[in-house]
């Protein structure tokens, strides 16, 4: 963790979404470990952190790991249970008042999804630097594009997992070209490497190599390209096995038909479906390689978790993946099954111990919570100096 001199900045991190499950604050914090992990890491880096967010039921203050979590009930919105539709036309008044009362050096708004809230934050605190962090947003179109231009025209900084992700937003005029762009990974994980054989016994997955695929079965995650590639892989590595963990599965029928049509895939691919998130740590530990040929990713938590467990990623060559993977594993062109197959074979033939050590080292150096905390401290200090 980076050492910092002087009194740390007082920062308010802001969420404007009401929990759709209407959980109580303690349950929300348990369900959102990335939120608490990032806030606590910033606090360890010397930032005085308050997180302000809507409560579905009642106000509550929770202090934990050096962070104050201020839950505020916004009755006019939370009671209707339709925050995302309402937020385009109004802002969370009580949250704005609370943020103004804290006396922040920097306000850090999570997400571009509620433009009016961002505009009201700027109007309420005109002299406090406002940082807005992307969480997998798409460049808006039509009337919403005009709304973004109006709402974000005076922000003081924007953050993306990879700086290159900001380019389409700047080129479209949705965000001002003059705004400073910071590179901050959205979140991390507490997953760790473990005993591979024990993990294989616990999960029942195996293979030489054992390859794990996770995510929605949809066009963006591109499971058909993964299957096309794996069919080529087993021709060279007959002991290879592919295990697929997924939740939502709009392409399940197509995937099942593709597997059924290929004797090689029928013998080597297993569609596992969903499991509890905490069980995924054992899956990553059990796997030799992690494959995710997505067309687009805001910040792939699956890739971060794989690296944390020492599992080598073979993923799409897109901005966020380049930022996460660095020089570990392999980056392949989108929808290129032959290139994906070749990369899997190449990585499988590397020394396993060296491969696993390099993956975890990448996580420790670039993707851990403490690294994110240090990165945020530098961003906050930079914005405070520029104010």
N, C-alpha and C positions, 0 to 999 in steps of 0.2 A: 504494500500500500504506500502511496506517495505521501511524504511528509509535506505539510504546508505551514507557513509561518503566519502570524497575525490572527486576529479574530476572524472566524469564518463568516461567510455571508449568511444572512437570514433569508431563507428561500421558502416560498409557498408553492408546493406542487398541487395542481388543481385537476380534479376529475369532475366532469359535468354530467356523467351518465348515472341515472338511478339504476341500481342493481335490478335486472329484470326478474330475478327470483325473490326479490323483497326479503332478503335475509337480514338478520340482525347484524350490527357492526362486527361483533366478534367472529361470527360465521363468515362474513365477507372477507375479513382479513385472512382467515384460514384458507378461503377459497382463492385468494389472489396473492399467492406467494411472490410473484414477480413484483407487484406493487410494493409490498413490504420489504422485499429483498433489496430493491433499488433504493428505496428511501433510507433504509438502515445503512446501506453502503455509503451513501452520500453523507450521512451523519458521522460514520467512522472516518471519512475524509475531512471532517471538520466543518461541515455545513450544518447550520441550525435549521432543521427541516420541520415544517408543518405541512401535513397533507390535509387539504380541505375537499370534502366530497359530499354528495347528497346522501341522505338517509331515507330509506323508504318509510320509516315509521316515526322515529323521534330523534332528537338531538342526543349526541353522546360524545364524550371526549375520552380517548384511549391514548395512553403514553406507553411506548414500547420501544426498546432498543435505541433510545435517544431520539425518537421521533414522536411528534404529537399528531394524532389522527383526529381531526375535528369533523364529525358527522353532523350535518345540518338537514333538518326536515324541511323540504320545500313543498308545502301542502298543496299548492295550486297545481303542481306538476305531478308529484309522486302519486297523489291519490287517483289520478286519471290513468296511470300506467302506460302512457304513450309519449314518453319523454322525447324520443328521437324525432317525432313529427312536430311536436310543439316547439322544440328548441330552435328550429329555423326561424321562428317568429318572436321569440322572447328569450330573455336571459334569466339565470337563477339569481334572483334579487338578494336573498339572504346570504348566499355564498359570496356574492360580490361585496356585501357589507362586511362580512367576516374577514375576507381577504384584505380589504382596505384597513381594517382595524389592527392587523398584525404588524404593519410597518415593515414590509418585506424589502430587501435589497433587489431581489429578482423574483418574478412570478413565472412559473414553469407550468404551462398548460399542456396536458396530455391529449393529443389528438386534434385534428382539424375538423372533426365531425359536427361541431356546434359553432358555426361562424359568428352568430350574434353574441354568444357568450364571450368570444374572443374580442369582438369589437367593444362590448361593454367593459371588459377588463381594461382595455386601453383607455377608454374614456374615464373610467373610475380612478385609475392610477396613471395619469398621463406622464409622470416623471419616473416611474418604476419600470425597468427593462422587462419586456415580455418575451419569453421564449416559448415557441410552440413546437411540440415534438410530434412527428408523424408516427402513426400506428397503422400502417398498411392501407393508407388512403389511395384512391384513384383520382386522377385529374378530373375535376367535375366538368360537366357540359351544360349547355343551355342556360337557364336562369340561375342555376346554382353556381355556375362559373362567375357570373356577375356578382352574386352574393359574396363569394370568396374574395374577389378583387376588392370589394368594398370593405369587407370585414378584416382582411389581413394586410391592408396596404401600409399600416404603420407598426407592424410587429418589429421587434428589435433583433430577433434571431430565430432561425428554424433549425431543427435537428432531424436527421435521418440516420438510419443504421449505416448507410453508405452515402457519401456525399453525392455520388452520381445519381442517386434516386431523386434528387431535387431538380435535376435538369428539365424534365418535361413540365414541371410546375412553373419554373422560371421562364421557360421558352414560350409557354402558352399565355403568360401574363397573369396567371392566377395568383402568383406570389411575386412581389417586387424583385426585380433583378438585383437591386442594390442590397438586399437583406443578407447579412452574414449567414453562412451555412455551416453548421457544426455536425460532426460525425459522432453519434452516440448510439451504441447498441441498446435496444429497447429493454432487454431483460436477460436474465441468466438462469442458472439452476443450481441446486444443491447436490445433484447427482455426482457420483464418484466412480472411479474404476473399482472393480472387485474381482473376485475369483471367477474366471470364465467358466470353468467346469461346473462350479456350484450354480451359477446362473443358468447354465444349460439344463442342469437337472431340475431346477425350479420352474423353468419355462417350458421344457420339452422341445426346445428348438435346437438345431444342430446343423452340421454341414461342413464341407471342406471346399470352399469357404462357406460360412454361414452368413447370409446376406439378409438384412432387414430393410423393409420398405414401410413407411408410415404416412398417414395423411388421408384426406378425403379421396374417395374414388371418383374424381371428376376430371374434366378436361384440363384444368390448370395443372393438377398434379401429374397428369399424363401417364396413368398406369399402363396403357397399351404400348407406349414406347418402352417402358421398363420391361414388359413381357417380351416384346420383340428382341430387345437386347439380351435378356436372360436366355432366350432360346439359343442365341449364338454362344453365350457363355458356356452352357452345359455341353456344347459340342467340344469345347476345349478343356473344360473342368467338370468331368462327369460327377464328381462328388459334391458340386455346388448345390445349395438349397436356398430358395427364396421364401421368406416368411412375410406376410402382409398384414399389418395391423391398421385398421381404419375405423372411422366412425361413420359419418354420413357417406352414403355410397350410391349416388345417382347413376354411376356407370357399372354397378355390380353385375348386371345382366351381361353387358358386353365383355366384362373381364372374365366372368365364368365361361362364356362361350369361347373366348380366345384360349383359355386354359384347356377346355375340353377338346378343342380342335387339334391340339398338339400333344402327341405322346410324350415328348420331352418335357413339356410344361406340366402335364398331368403327374409325371413322376417326381417333379422337383419343386413345385410351387404349392404352398399352402396358404389359403385365405383364412386368416384367424379372426377377423372381425375386431370388435372393440374390447378393451380391458380398462381397468382403473389406471389413472395416470401414474400412481406410485409403482405399479407393476412394470411400467416401461423401463425403469432403471435396470431391472434384471434382463430385459430384452436387449437393451443396448450393450450391457456387459457380455451377454452371450454371443453377440454378433461379431463377425470379423469386419464387415463392411456395412455402411449405411448408404442407401440409394434413394435419391429424391430428384427426379427430373422435371421439377416444376417449371412452368413458363414464367411465373411471377411469384415473388415472395417479398413481403415487407421486411420481415426479420424471422428467419426460420428457427423457431424454438426447437424443433426436432433435430436440426443440425447442431445446434448448441448443445443439446442433451447428449447427442452421439459423441461429440468431441469430449465432453466432460467425462464420459465413461471410457474413453480411449478407443472409440470406434471410428475407423477411417471413413470420411464421407466421399462419395462419388456423386456429384450433384451438378445442376445446371450452371452454365457460365453466365450468370446474371449478376447485377451489381451487388445485391445483398449477400449472395453466396460468396462472391469474391472477397467481400469484407470479412465474412465469418471464417472462411476456410484458409485464407492466406495461401501459403505454399504447402499445406498439408492436404493429402488426398488428391482428388482430381476434379477438374471443372470441364464439362463437356457442352457442346452446342445444344441448344434446345431442339428436342424432337429428332435427334440424330441417334438412332438405335445402334448402328455399327460403331460409332465413336463411344457410346456408352458401354457397349460390350467390351471394346478394346481396353477402356479405362478400368473396368472391373477386373478383367484378366490381369492387367498389369499390376494393379494394386494387390490382388490376391497372391501374386508371386513374390511380393516383398516379404522380408523377415517380419513375422508377426509381432515380436517383442518391440522391435524398432518402430514399427508402424503404430502400435498402441501408445508407446511413449511419446511419439511426435504429436499424436492427436491430443493427448492430455496436455502436453506442453503448450500447444496452440491455445487451448482453452484457458489455461492459467495466465498466459501472457496477454490475451486480447479480449476474453469473453467472460471472465469471472465477475461476480458482483463487486468485488473490491476494485477491479479495473474500471467498471462502469462508474462506481462512486468517485474514483479519481478523475475520470474523464468529465463527469458532471461538475466537480469542483473547479476544474480548469475553465469550463464553459461559464459557470456562474461568475468566477473571478474576472474573466474577460469582459462579460457583459456589464458587471458592476464598474469596472474601470472606464468603459466607454460611455457610461450614463452621464 
